[in-house]
Each structure stands twice: as structure tokens, then as C-alpha cells.
Amino acid sequence: MLSLRTLAVTFSLALLSATAMALPAPAASCHSESVQVMGETREQAAGLARNLVKNTGVGTLMTIMNASQKSAVEGYPFGSMDYYVDDCQDGGKPLMLLSHLQINVQNARSSNHISLAIRKLPAEGEHGNPMVDPRVTLMGRLVPVEEAKQKKAEECFVAKHPEAKWWLPGAGFHDFKWYNLDIEEIYYIGGFGGIHYIGWIPVDTYYNAHLNNDKSSREMVEEESESLSLMLRQQTMFA
Ligand SMILES: *[C@@H]1O[C@H](CO)[C@@H](O)[C@H](O)[C@H]1NC(C)=O
């Protein structure tokens, strides 16, 4: 079968060679280096996914509509932006502060089938390139955080999202509660196929992955994204 991945490699290589001709020599040789390091292993992708979850803090939380919310859209997927943090007490697991008034939480009561889609957000002043940047979808169930862990959960959450202090349980709002997303499946898109890993990552591989603190491999991937987005921009200009 001619897979999407194969197509993407072909597409990327075609772009590479087309652009190499249009570029001065030093930049072209830099690009051909990035061809040689194409494709993270699943283990590397797991580390990058862990980094992405740790560094982002904002995602799209998704559930399945229940008829009691709106019968016309029963069974439809519903998604809405929400804050989360990488749980300080349980690294890799999203920790969320959610109100029972939210449609997602109402839906989860009858059907606890949750997805949280996270994408790399551009740093301040950075343009970003959503099609080329990594994203991950975590699927699982919302589980209330046990009482003994709630104090630390609060510290962890507010450290990442200081404004959340206004809606902490006990801050005057009574409807917010702590939840973990208990991850069951992970789908990771590193960027363009052929250049990056695209696929499922086993949950234990994700939890066992090293958080990629050594900058070199992260930078390497980011440089690749950079060069690919440059190619895409040029391609668009010449098209
Ligand atoms: C919708 O929610 C109601 C009330 O919680 C529940 O009884 C019902 O089974 C739910 N429907 C589905 C399809 O999950």
C-alpha cells in the first residue's frame, strides 16, 4: 500500500530538491543534513510528546454530546479550550480544574470518553507554523483528584496559570473541582510525515520517556521544522 507516510516523504523530498536548486549552497547543504536525520523513533517522539504536554498548558478538551445538553447534537463531538498543567505529583498526566457547569464536564458524567488536543504554541514574538509544529491528542477518562493531593495540585496549577487563583475551589466559586486525565491512548503528530513521527505512542512508552532536557535534540527537531516551513513559504511564493 502506498501509505500517506510514503507520499509525505516523496512530497518532502520533492520540495527539498526543488528548493535546493533555488537556494545558495550553504543553506542547501544544511537542508540535506536534515534529510539524513529524518524521522524520530517512537521513543524519541514519546519524549517530545512529554515535553509538549509539559510546556504547553492549554489544550482543546473534547467530549461526546449528551442529549440532555442538546438533543439535536447528541453523539456529536464537542471541543473547547481549557487550561491544564502537567501534574507535579504524577508527571505526564494532565491536571485540570473544571467546573461542573461546563458542557464537557456534564458530558463526561454520562460518557467519560475524553480527548485533550494539545499543540505547540508559538513563543512570544514568534510566528509559529501550526501545520509544521508538533501536536498530540491524549485520550482517556477524567478522574477526580483525591483529597490528599489537592493542596499540591493547587500549587502546581497556579505556578503555571497564576490567574487561576480567582477560580480555585474555596476562592468563592464552588463549582470547580480537580481532575486528572487518566491517559489510555496517545496520538502524536510531530509535523510533516516522513520528516517527523506520526502515530500512536504506547502510554507506558510516554510515561517512561525521558523529558528531553538536552537541548540538542529538541533544537534539532525545531531547526528541521524551521527549514521545512521556510521551504513551504518559498514553495508558496513560487507557486
Ligand atoms: C445522558 O445523560 C443522562 C443523564 O446523566 C443519562 O441518563 C444518559 O444515559 C446519557 N445518555 C448517553 C447516550 O450517554
The ligand as an SDF file (V2000), in Angstrom:
LIG
                    3D

 14 14  0  0  0  0  0  0  0  0999 V2000
  -27.1800   11.3840   29.0030 C   0  0  0  0  0  0  0  0  0  0  0  0
  -27.2200   11.7920   30.3420 O   0  0  0  0  0  0  0  0  0  0  0  0
  -28.2560   11.1870   31.0840 C   0  0  0  0  0  0  0  0  0  0  0  0
  -28.2520   11.8270   32.4600 C   0  0  0  0  0  0  0  0  0  0  0  0
  -26.9510   11.8550   33.0200 O   0  0  0  0  0  0  0  0  0  0  0  0
  -28.0550    9.6810   31.1350 C   0  0  0  0  0  0  0  0  0  0  0  0
  -29.0680    9.0520   31.8580 O   0  0  0  0  0  0  0  0  0  0  0  0
  -27.9880    9.1430   29.7070 C   0  0  0  0  0  0  0  0  0  0  0  0
  -27.6820    7.7780   29.7080 O   0  0  0  0  0  0  0  0  0  0  0  0
  -26.9650    9.8970   28.8920 C   0  0  0  0  0  0  0  0  0  0  0  0
  -27.0110    9.4690   27.5020 N   0  0  0  0  0  0  0  0  0  0  0  0
  -25.9830    8.8770   26.9140 C   0  0  0  0  0  0  0  0  0  0  0  0
  -26.2090    8.4990   25.4740 C   0  0  0  0  0  0  0  0  0  0  0  0
  -24.9280    8.6490   27.4540 O   0  0  0  0  0  0  0  0  0  0  0  0
  1  2  1  0
  1 10  1  0
  2  3  1  0
  3  4  1  0
  3  6  1  0
  4  5  1  0
  6  7  1  0
  6  8  1  0
  8  9  1  0
  8 10  1  0
 10 11  1  0
 11 12  1  0
 12 13  1  0
 12 14  2  0
M  END
$$$$
